[in-house]
Amino acid sequence: MARTTPVKNAWRAIAWLTALTVGLTVLIGAGSIFGEDSTNGAASWAPKLALDLQGGTQIVLAPQLESGQTVSGEQLAQAVSIIRDRVDASGVSESEITTQGDRNVVVSLPGTPDDETLARIQASAKLEFRPVLYTEVAGTATAEETPDPAATDSPEGEAATPEPTLATTPTAAPTDASDLNWITEALFDKYSNFDCSSLDNFSVAPADEALITCEADGSFKYILGPVEVEGSTITDASSGLVSNSQGISNGQWGVFPTFNAEGTTAVADMTTRLFGFDDTDPRNRFAIVLDGRVISAPTTQGIITGGNPQISGNFTQESAEILADQLKFGALPIGFEVQSREDISATLGTAQLNSGLIAGLIGLLLVVIYSLFQYRLLGLVTVASLIVAGALTYLVIAYLSWRHGYRLSLAGVAGLIVAIGFTADSFIVYFERIRDELRDGRSLTGAVEAGWKRALRTIFAAKAVNLLSAVVLFVLAVGNVRGFALTLGITTVIDVLVVVLFTHPMLQLLSTTRFFSSGHPLSGLDPNALGAVYRGRAQFRTPVAAKNKSGASREAARRQTIAERKAAELAGSARDSSSDGKDS
Amino acid sequence: MASFSKFGNDLYTGDVSINFIGRRKVWYALAAVLLAVSIIVPALRGGYVFGIEFTGGSQFQIDSVEALTDPEASIEAQNLATDTVVDVVGDAEPKVTVIGTSSLRVQTEQLETDESNEVRDALAGAFDVDTDLVASSFVGPSWGADITGSALRALLVFIVLAAIMMAIYFRTWKMSIAAMIALLHDIVITAGVYGIFGFEITPSAVIGFLTILGFSLYDTVVVFDKIRENTSEDGSESRRTFAESVNLAVNQTLVRSINTGVVAALPVAAILFIGAYVLGAGTLRDIALALFIGIVVGTYSTIFIAAPLYAQFRQNEPEILSRTKRLTAARAADKGDK
């Protein structure tokens, strides 16, 4: 084995690690200088702190209730859970969501939330698909003048000629949702007098009745049939650029819901019926209604059987993402409005954080002392590795804090301090393996390589368990637990990176130095002190009295002075020098 | 150091061997006692004490408080509010937050109506405001049933996946079972400490708890990997019985176990010390306590519970049994010769 190969590998690994560290540093540095305009704001060298350490904003949401309507505890609990999902979807910020009294929901968020975050939280996001019965440009009195091609074929003749009595019941019971008998005289009169600017308040007609509403931007006015597809049948939703039938993107953002079996059937039934209308008839169109407003009312160009329609409208990338999240987590059982929005202080404050950090430093110092005591100068490799791991962790946290809204809570700080133990264990496992190989009589370079192979397997297996717990908790759990899982995952990955790209290369390099390879007593890898006497399976050499199984003499051997033992071992090591490489 | 590394050498060669496997009945008995105490004592004390994050509680909002504008005044006000509440309700652990520039929010455990009125009056007195400006209400749990449910589900999935992963990696499900029993042992004892001392279970404590699960399994995997290595090297003509191989592996990794245990426990002990003695009760103490106990118990259970259980689970497999019998017979004959 050429001695240069491990050395080359070692330098290569260290180069990778340096590249990674420099890359992260440059990225965050650039973010802090040029990041002002990005959606995430400028990067900061100090990780953002969570609610418990830094405080944030408290938003009190009150339900929007009609008179006489009440909120049940169940509805409130459901609302809390949905709002939490929505907040979590925007990053790992460890927000706190509770109920207050018997009707309000209190959302505490770290930092100062922008309007988008507020919109994300409070919108009910009740989505419905309703067939269009009648439409015209808002603000015009007569249907004939509408420029909308879909509405040119005026259905006025069918829509019951207005009579002075304004009947509230249809002339015949409607047979399906597109039946124009839904439009009673009273309804049409209301429609004629309906002003889109009055559509400020959230109010949705019961699902089994016709609805008068407008396009979200107020440009069109509609009479819609009863609900045909409920938003609650949506199981998942994503957002992206809308593409046409040739798969070419038209540059518009859209939302792509996935329906469950019930929803798929309902969509198919609805589109089958609507497709039967001529595409100049408004009844060919269906309206996608969100919180009582039409976000788009496309013409039916085919029968949708797959349960994957596209919703396009006036979306930006951000609003498409928000709607997709809202659809995914379901509509709130009731609409909410912001009652108050105030800054709140930290509950723990900097005293706890500082004490935590001081405790961490003391702990680290104790670990350093213990490592040096146990492993002599090799302990310095542990300390250096911990520093490298600490620096990398810091960079990754700063990066996540900037790009993904990660915030460090006191529990997170404690988790990081505990990670010192997990990380140091990788080194301990490795060093003990090297010592074992030295005891087997290998040369130091051989012991480093052989010990590494065995240690790496153990480290990978054990870290895989940690990573598994981090991933499972992150994917399945909600709230604070996700933040914890992320911290655990980060430290585990960094730990493996450091041991592979730093600790092992350092030992490869150190093992070629005279200080370590000669087994200097202070190196922590002195083969004599490690009693390199074991020559293979059950094949003992007996240089010292220690082989005598009597307890007393063993005790005596243990109490030999270092000089005595050295002398005894030196005598043995001469014979032992050719044993390098046995027992692979 | 010399004596410790000599100790390590002797453990490695087998010169010094602590009989972890052979004396398993002692460890099992000890575990049984600890488990019983961990379950019975909290039960006698009337169950666990959960923080208001789990149960909800009472909330007081004091409006029109003067001089909350600078951070120091805020901290003073927070301390004053804490002391005021503790004076009225001794065992309350109030969470005080400054809202905006002139309000304080105090959250405590659920109080009885008259206690609540007393606290209200006391707070009004302490901050020199009219009682009408102190609004009391009920605050719901921020860590509600849905979070607990999802965390428990995640935990179960993790444990099942970890068991499958270990079974595949070690190629024997018996190691998985032994590791899981040791894990259960750690969980019950760590939880028991909270119940025994009546410490409040907060979200921080739960998170500390989850860390312990990871640590316990992690430690077990490291030691089991050495056991796997040793026992797979044993041929049918090995001079050690299966149990002896397992025992040797535990002894050979004992120095690692001690070093890891110490290194992991030191920073936590520092947090625990500072958290409990300098700051008094709080998040840091809650987390550090769970972690400290968990690390000690987790390291201990690998050696004293998981490894002996594994040896026991496999001792009746035909190959292992015949090897043990052959070796026992050979050793008896050896003795007879001498």
Interface residues (C-beta under 8 A of the other chain):
Chain A: D52 G55 Q58 L76 A77 V80 S81 R84 E96 I97 T98 T99 Q100 G101 D102 V106 E342 D343 I344 S345 A346 T347 L348 G349 A351 Q352 S355 G356 I358 A359 G360 I362 G363 L364 L366 V367 Y370 S371 F373 Q374 R376 L410 A411 A414 G415 I417 V418 I420 G421 F422 A424 D425 I428 V429 E432 R435 D436 R439 R454 R457 T458 A461 A462 K463 A464 V465 N466 L468 S469 A470 V472 L473 V475 L476 A477 V478 G479 N480 V481 F484 L488 A529 L530 G531 V533 Y534 R537 A538 F540 A546 K547 R554 R558 I562
Chain B: M1 A2 S3 F4 S5 K6 G8 N9 D10 Y12 T13 D15 V16 G56 Q59 S74 I75 Q78 K95 V96 T97 V98 I99 G100 T101 S103 R105 S137 F138 V139 G140 P141 S142 W143 G144 A145 D146 I147 S150 A151 R153 A154 L155 V157 F158 L161 A162 M165 M166 Y169 P203 S204 V206 I207 G208 L210 T211 L213 G214 F215 L217 Y218 V221 V222 D225 K226 E229 E233 R239 Q252 T253 V255 R256 N259 T260 V262 V263 A264 A265 L266 P267 V268 A269 A270 I271 F273 I274 G275 V278 L279 G282 T283 L284 I287 A288 L291 I295
